[in-house]
Amino acid sequence: MPRMSEAEKRRSHNRILDAAAQLFRERGVEATSVADVMKAAGMTHGGFYRHFESKEDLIATAFRHAIDDVVSGMEREESSEGRGKERQDYIAKYLSQAHVQDSRHGCPLAAMGTELARTKGASRHAGAQASDRMAALLRDAPETGSDQGLAAMALLMGTITLARLAGTEDEADRALEAGRTAIVLLQDHWPKGRS
């Protein structure tokens, strides 16, 4: 049997990560098996261990992969003006009916955070790192301190959770609108110099 080239191995690895990141966000970590991920990636279960040591390794790696995908636009932007626009675009997409309906491609922290909090290994560490990373990206400016980013993240995650729990689309829209109002208040009234 011919050996897989490094490029082919990387493509296969990324297919597994894409499938895992989507399935974990849609179904949850516990409800998604390695076999489910490999099937969604179009590969056999036997090939899994060529790419990952364990399901725990897959969870942590897929979570980081999902976070990279979600925040790459904000991180790539170098100017503060450009980063501010990327942040506002991110918040607008986050607080949308499309995000409510599509957890598969949405915020990994909102979809997987509670499950990662119950783990002790690399997955939990990946979640903690992602929280810090997101908080830094969501603050308005360095002088507002990291707590503003944490507050924004808490507000966004709480809003999307409430909107997904809503019984009707109208109720979900009410939750989203409340979140939009609150994020504006947070941005406009956060005390400068507070950490």
PyMOL commands that set and color helices and strands:
alter all, ss='L'
color gray80, all
select helices_A, chain A and resi 6-27+34-40+45-50+55-76+80-94+97-101+103-105+108-117+122-138+142-144+146-165+169-189
alter helices_A, ss='H'
color red, helices_A
deselect
rebuild
show_as cartoon
